[in-house]
Amino acid sequence: MLFTEEIKKSLQLNTTEGVHLFNLLQSGYSETRYKNEFKPDEESVKLLKDKVEMLIDKIEQVYLQFIKEKTAP
């Protein structure tokens, strides 16, 4: 996995729900594009949306910290 520990923690892959949402995120694009019968439950989609928003925030924090460390004298 190409994630920092902070990003891995935010995915909560040590929980059943975290694994379920991560799998939904990974498979969602190809499943919706190539399989008409793919219909995730509404609650999972809402939870995944919240998870993706938190993930974007965490990635931005990690990126900004990386840039800060690289530009420090």
N, CA, C and O atoms as CSV, one atom per row, in Angstrom:
chain,resi,resn,atom,element,x,y,z
A,1,MET,N,N,0.855,-1.190,0.000
A,1,MET,CA,C,0.000,0.000,0.000
A,1,MET,C,C,0.887,1.235,0.000
A,1,MET,O,O,1.913,1.291,0.678
A,2,LEU,N,N,0.470,2.209,-0.769
A,2,LEU,CA,C,1.257,3.436,-0.884
A,2,LEU,C,C,0.685,4.543,-0.001
A,2,LEU,O,O,0.541,5.682,-0.446
A,3,PHE,N,N,0.362,4.214,1.235
A,3,PHE,CA,C,-0.219,5.177,2.146
A,3,PHE,C,C,0.707,5.412,3.318
A,3,PHE,O,O,1.467,4.525,3.708
A,4,THR,N,N,0.645,6.608,3.881
A,4,THR,CA,C,1.353,6.853,5.129
A,4,THR,C,C,0.563,6.176,6.247
A,4,THR,O,O,-0.585,5.778,6.050
A,5,GLU,N,N,1.171,6.051,7.400
A,5,GLU,CA,C,0.469,5.455,8.548
A,5,GLU,C,C,-0.765,6.284,8.906
A,5,GLU,O,O,-1.800,5.726,9.272
A,6,GLU,N,N,-0.664,7.609,8.804
A,6,GLU,CA,C,-1.803,8.467,9.127
A,6,GLU,C,C,-2.984,8.202,8.200
A,6,GLU,O,O,-4.132,8.147,8.643
A,7,ILE,N,N,-2.696,8.039,6.922
A,7,ILE,CA,C,-3.766,7.782,5.958
A,7,ILE,C,C,-4.346,6.389,6.192
A,7,ILE,O,O,-5.562,6.206,6.126
A,8,LYS,N,N,-3.488,5.410,6.464
A,8,LYS,CA,C,-3.989,4.058,6.749
A,8,LYS,C,C,-4.907,4.064,7.975
A,8,LYS,O,O,-5.949,3.409,7.980
A,9,LYS,N,N,-4.511,4.810,9.013
A,9,LYS,CA,C,-5.347,4.890,10.215
A,9,LYS,C,C,-6.714,5.482,9.893
A,9,LYS,O,O,-7.727,5.008,10.409
A,10,SER,N,N,-6.758,6.498,9.059
A,10,SER,CA,C,-8.034,7.148,8.744
A,10,SER,C,C,-8.963,6.223,7.962
A,10,SER,O,O,-10.181,6.397,7.998
A,11,LEU,N,N,-8.403,5.243,7.256
A,11,LEU,CA,C,-9.231,4.274,6.533
A,11,LEU,C,C,-9.857,3.240,7.464
A,11,LEU,O,O,-10.817,2.570,7.083
A,12,GLN,N,N,-9.334,3.103,8.668
A,12,GLN,CA,C,-9.827,2.170,9.686
A,12,GLN,C,C,-9.928,0.741,9.135
A,12,GLN,O,O,-10.956,0.078,9.276
A,13,LEU,N,N,-8.847,0.288,8.512
A,13,LEU,CA,C,-8.836,-1.048,7.924
A,13,LEU,C,C,-8.763,-2.152,8.976
A,13,LEU,O,O,-8.797,-3.334,8.635
A,14,ASN,N,N,-8.665,-1.783,10.225
A,14,ASN,CA,C,-8.674,-2.763,11.306
A,14,ASN,C,C,-10.092,-3.025,11.813
A,14,ASN,O,O,-10.273,-3.764,12.781
A,15,THR,N,N,-11.092,-2.430,11.172
A,15,THR,CA,C,-12.491,-2.659,11.543
A,15,THR,C,C,-13.237,-3.279,10.373
A,15,THR,O,O,-12.853,-3.111,9.215
A,16,THR,N,N,-14.291,-3.989,10.686
A,16,THR,CA,C,-15.120,-4.606,9.647
A,16,THR,C,C,-15.723,-3.539,8.744
A,16,THR,O,O,-15.715,-3.671,7.520
A,17,GLU,N,N,-16.244,-2.481,9.355
A,17,GLU,CA,C,-16.850,-1.405,8.566
A,17,GLU,C,C,-15.820,-0.717,7.679
A,17,GLU,O,O,-16.100,-0.414,6.520
A,18,GLY,N,N,-14.626,-0.468,8.222
A,18,GLY,CA,C,-13.572,0.170,7.439
A,18,GLY,C,C,-13.185,-0.658,6.225
A,18,GLY,O,O,-13.002,-0.119,5.133
A,19,VAL,N,N,-13.061,-1.958,6.411
A,19,VAL,CA,C,-12.730,-2.858,5.296
A,19,VAL,C,C,-13.856,-2.867,4.271
A,19,VAL,O,O,-13.610,-2.812,3.066
A,20,HIS,N,N,-15.099,-2.936,4.760
A,20,HIS,CA,C,-16.253,-2.923,3.845
A,20,HIS,C,C,-16.265,-1.652,2.999
A,20,HIS,O,O,-16.444,-1.717,1.782
A,21,LEU,N,N,-16.078,-0.509,3.631
A,21,LEU,CA,C,-16.114,0.763,2.899
A,21,LEU,C,C,-14.933,0.885,1.933
A,21,LEU,O,O,-15.086,1.399,0.825
A,22,PHE,N,N,-13.760,0.415,2.353
A,22,PHE,CA,C,-12.596,0.461,1.470
A,22,PHE,C,C,-12.825,-0.420,0.244
A,22,PHE,O,O,-12.495,-0.025,-0.874
A,23,ASN,N,N,-13.388,-1.608,0.447
A,23,ASN,CA,C,-13.688,-2.497,-0.683
A,23,ASN,C,C,-14.727,-1.873,-1.610
A,23,ASN,O,O,-14.624,-1.986,-2.831
A,24,LEU,N,N,-15.720,-1.219,-1.030
A,24,LEU,CA,C,-16.727,-0.531,-1.838
A,24,LEU,C,C,-16.078,0.584,-2.652
A,24,LEU,O,O,-16.391,0.759,-3.830
A,25,LEU,N,N,-15.193,1.323,-2.039
A,25,LEU,CA,C,-14.478,2.393,-2.732
A,25,LEU,C,C,-13.638,1.833,-3.878
A,25,LEU,O,O,-13.641,2.383,-4.980
A,26,GLN,N,N,-12.925,0.747,-3.620
A,26,GLN,CA,C,-12.076,0.147,-4.656
A,26,GLN,C,C,-12.883,-0.411,-5.818
A,26,GLN,O,O,-12.499,-0.249,-6.976
A,27,SER,N,N,-13.974,-1.052,-5.524
A,27,SER,CA,C,-14.723,-1.733,-6.578
A,27,SER,C,C,-15.802,-0.866,-7.220
A,27,SER,O,O,-16.294,-1.192,-8.299
A,28,GLY,N,N,-16.168,0.220,-6.576
A,28,GLY,CA,C,-17.290,1.029,-7.024
A,28,GLY,C,C,-17.229,1.479,-8.471
A,28,GLY,O,O,-18.227,1.375,-9.183
A,29,TYR,N,N,-16.108,1.969,-8.918
A,29,TYR,CA,C,-16.017,2.492,-10.283
A,29,TYR,C,C,-16.252,1.403,-11.318
A,29,TYR,O,O,-17.118,1.538,-12.183
A,30,SER,N,N,-15.489,0.336,-11.231
A,30,SER,CA,C,-15.628,-0.707,-12.252
A,30,SER,C,C,-16.967,-1.422,-12.140
A,30,SER,O,O,-17.555,-1.794,-13.156
A,31,GLU,N,N,-17.453,-1.618,-10.927
A,31,GLU,CA,C,-18.745,-2.284,-10.746
A,31,GLU,C,C,-19.879,-1.475,-11.378
A,31,GLU,O,O,-20.736,-2.039,-12.059
A,32,THR,N,N,-19.889,-0.171,-11.158
A,32,THR,CA,C,-20.968,0.642,-11.712
A,32,THR,C,C,-20.830,0.793,-13.221
A,32,THR,O,O,-21.826,0.940,-13.929
A,33,ARG,N,N,-19.630,0.757,-13.696
A,33,ARG,CA,C,-19.414,0.939,-15.137
A,33,ARG,C,C,-19.736,-0.319,-15.938
A,33,ARG,O,O,-20.258,-0.232,-17.049
A,34,TYR,N,N,-19.433,-1.470,-15.387
A,34,TYR,CA,C,-19.531,-2.706,-16.164
A,34,TYR,C,C,-20.610,-3.678,-15.700
A,34,TYR,O,O,-20.861,-4.678,-16.372
A,35,LYS,N,N,-21.247,-3.408,-14.575
A,35,LYS,CA,C,-22.275,-4.333,-14.072
A,35,LYS,C,C,-23.538,-3.567,-13.703
A,35,LYS,O,O,-23.534,-2.757,-12.777
A,36,ASN,N,N,-24.598,-3.824,-14.420
A,36,ASN,CA,C,-25.863,-3.129,-14.156
A,36,ASN,C,C,-26.469,-3.492,-12.806
A,36,ASN,O,O,-27.228,-2.704,-12.242
A,37,GLU,N,N,-26.152,-4.661,-12.283
A,37,GLU,CA,C,-26.768,-5.105,-11.039
A,37,GLU,C,C,-26.082,-4.575,-9.782
A,37,GLU,O,O,-26.524,-4.882,-8.675
A,38,PHE,N,N,-25.023,-3.795,-9.923
A,38,PHE,CA,C,-24.332,-3.242,-8.758
A,38,PHE,C,C,-25.187,-2.158,-8.128
A,38,PHE,O,O,-25.433,-1.115,-8.734
A,39,LYS,N,N,-25.639,-2.413,-6.907
A,39,LYS,CA,C,-26.476,-1.443,-6.203
A,39,LYS,C,C,-26.086,-1.441,-4.726
A,39,LYS,O,O,-26.671,-2.177,-3.931
A,40,PRO,N,N,-25.110,-0.626,-4.356
A,40,PRO,CA,C,-24.717,-0.578,-2.937
A,40,PRO,C,C,-25.844,0.018,-2.100
A,40,PRO,O,O,-26.640,0.821,-2.587
A,41,ASP,N,N,-25.897,-0.384,-0.840
A,41,ASP,CA,C,-26.957,0.145,0.021
A,41,ASP,C,C,-26.688,1.619,0.333
A,41,ASP,O,O,-25.543,2.066,0.395
A,42,GLU,N,N,-27.765,2.343,0.523
A,42,GLU,CA,C,-27.688,3.796,0.717
A,42,GLU,C,C,-26.856,4.176,1.936
A,42,GLU,O,O,-26.107,5.152,1.891
A,43,GLU,N,N,-26.976,3.429,3.010
A,43,GLU,CA,C,-26.218,3.738,4.227
A,43,GLU,C,C,-24.714,3.624,3.988
A,43,GLU,O,O,-23.945,4.470,4.445
A,44,SER,N,N,-24.294,2.581,3.271
A,44,SER,CA,C,-22.864,2.422,2.961
A,44,SER,C,C,-22.362,3.570,2.100
A,44,SER,O,O,-21.248,4.056,2.294
A,45,VAL,N,N,-23.178,4.002,1.151
A,45,VAL,CA,C,-22.772,5.112,0.278
A,45,VAL,C,C,-22.606,6.392,1.098
A,45,VAL,O,O,-21.650,7.141,0.895
A,46,LYS,N,N,-23.526,6.639,2.013
A,46,LYS,CA,C,-23.405,7.829,2.867
A,46,LYS,C,C,-22.158,7.758,3.745
A,46,LYS,O,O,-21.425,8.738,3.880
A,47,LEU,N,N,-21.925,6.583,4.343
A,47,LEU,CA,C,-20.737,6.419,5.177
A,47,LEU,C,C,-19.457,6.576,4.358
A,47,LEU,O,O,-18.485,7.178,4.814
A,48,LEU,N,N,-19.470,6.030,3.150
A,48,LEU,CA,C,-18.299,6.133,2.283
A,48,LEU,C,C,-18.051,7.574,1.869
A,48,LEU,O,O,-16.901,8.009,1.797
A,49,LYS,N,N,-19.104,8.311,1.598
A,49,LYS,CA,C,-18.959,9.728,1.245
A,49,LYS,C,C,-18.275,10.483,2.386
A,49,LYS,O,O,-17.354,11.266,2.154
A,50,ASP,N,N,-18.725,10.246,3.605
A,50,ASP,CA,C,-18.103,10.891,4.765
A,50,ASP,C,C,-16.646,10.459,4.905
A,50,ASP,O,O,-15.773,11.279,5.190
A,51,LYS,N,N,-16.390,9.172,4.706
A,51,LYS,CA,C,-15.026,8.637,4.814
A,51,LYS,C,C,-14.110,9.271,3.760
A,51,LYS,O,O,-12.969,9.621,4.063
A,52,VAL,N,N,-14.596,9.418,2.544
A,52,VAL,CA,C,-13.790,10.010,1.469
A,52,VAL,C,C,-13.492,11.475,1.782
A,52,VAL,O,O,-12.379,11.944,1.540
A,53,GLU,N,N,-14.463,12.194,2.312
A,53,GLU,CA,C,-14.228,13.594,2.690
A,53,GLU,C,C,-13.145,13.681,3.769
A,53,GLU,O,O,-12.267,14.541,3.695
A,54,MET,N,N,-13.202,12.794,4.771
A,54,MET,CA,C,-12.171,12.788,5.814
A,54,MET,C,C,-10.821,12.377,5.230
A,54,MET,O,O,-9.780,12.907,5.620
A,55,LEU,N,N,-10.845,11.441,4.304
A,55,LEU,CA,C,-9.610,10.981,3.673
A,55,LEU,C,C,-8.955,12.108,2.872
A,55,LEU,O,O,-7.737,12.278,2.921
A,56,ILE,N,N,-9.744,12.861,2.149
A,56,ILE,CA,C,-9.217,13.998,1.386
A,56,ILE,C,C,-8.574,15.011,2.338
A,56,ILE,O,O,-7.491,15.526,2.061
A,57,ASP,N,N,-9.237,15.292,3.448
A,57,ASP,CA,C,-8.674,16.220,4.434
A,57,ASP,C,C,-7.345,15.699,4.981
A,57,ASP,O,O,-6.383,16.455,5.112
A,58,LYS,N,N,-7.299,14.404,5.298
A,58,LYS,CA,C,-6.070,13.811,5.849
A,58,LYS,C,C,-4.946,13.846,4.817
A,58,LYS,O,O,-3.806,14.164,5.155
A,59,ILE,N,N,-5.256,13.525,3.574
A,59,ILE,CA,C,-4.238,13.553,2.516
A,59,ILE,C,C,-3.704,14.964,2.333
A,59,ILE,O,O,-2.504,15.155,2.137
A,60,GLU,N,N,-4.583,15.947,2.397
A,60,GLU,CA,C,-4.134,17.332,2.276
A,60,GLU,C,C,-3.209,17.707,3.430
A,60,GLU,O,O,-2.200,18.378,3.216
A,61,GLN,N,N,-3.537,17.287,4.642
A,61,GLN,CA,C,-2.682,17.560,5.800
A,61,GLN,C,C,-1.305,16.923,5.629
A,61,GLN,O,O,-0.280,17.555,5.882
A,62,VAL,N,N,-1.299,15.666,5.196
A,62,VAL,CA,C,-0.030,14.960,5.007
A,62,VAL,C,C,0.786,15.641,3.919
A,62,VAL,O,O,1.997,15.808,4.065
A,63,TYR,N,N,0.146,16.029,2.845
A,63,TYR,CA,C,0.830,16.713,1.746
A,63,TYR,C,C,1.426,18.042,2.206
A,63,TYR,O,O,2.585,18.340,1.918
A,64,LEU,N,N,0.634,18.833,2.916
A,64,LEU,CA,C,1.121,20.136,3.377
A,64,LEU,C,C,2.288,19.973,4.350
A,64,LEU,O,O,3.235,20.758,4.323
A,65,GLN,N,N,2.219,18.952,5.208
A,65,GLN,CA,C,3.327,18.685,6.125
A,65,GLN,C,C,4.573,18.280,5.346
A,65,GLN,O,O,5.678,18.711,5.676
A,66,PHE,N,N,4.404,17.461,4.321
A,66,PHE,CA,C,5.514,17.031,3.478
A,66,PHE,C,C,6.177,18.241,2.801
A,66,PHE,O,O,7.403,18.351,2.782
A,67,ILE,N,N,5.366,19.139,2.251
A,67,ILE,CA,C,5.889,20.343,1.579
A,67,ILE,C,C,6.600,21.225,2.595
A,67,ILE,O,O,7.668,21.767,2.314
A,68,LYS,N,N,6.014,21.367,3.764
A,68,LYS,CA,C,6.622,22.196,4.812
A,68,LYS,C,C,7.992,21.662,5.188
A,68,LYS,O,O,8.944,22.429,5.334
A,69,GLU,N,N,8.095,20.336,5.347
A,69,GLU,CA,C,9.380,19.738,5.716
A,69,GLU,C,C,10.408,19.868,4.595
A,69,GLU,O,O,11.596,20.045,4.864
A,70,LYS,N,N,9.968,19.783,3.357
A,70,LYS,CA,C,10.881,19.869,2.219
A,70,LYS,C,C,11.371,21.296,1.969
A,70,LYS,O,O,12.452,21.490,1.414
A,71,THR,N,N,10.592,22.285,2.371
A,71,THR,CA,C,10.979,23.671,2.111
A,71,THR,C,C,11.608,24.336,3.328
A,71,THR,O,O,12.058,25.480,3.250
A,72,ALA,N,N,11.642,23.624,4.453
A,72,ALA,CA,C,12.273,24.200,5.648
A,72,ALA,C,C,13.785,24.269,5.451
A,72,ALA,O,O,14.384,23.379,4.848
A,73,PRO,N,N,14.391,25.335,5.966
A,73,PRO,CA,C,15.847,25.486,5.797
A,73,PRO,C,C,16.650,24.445,6.511
A,73,PRO,O,O,17.879,24.462,6.448
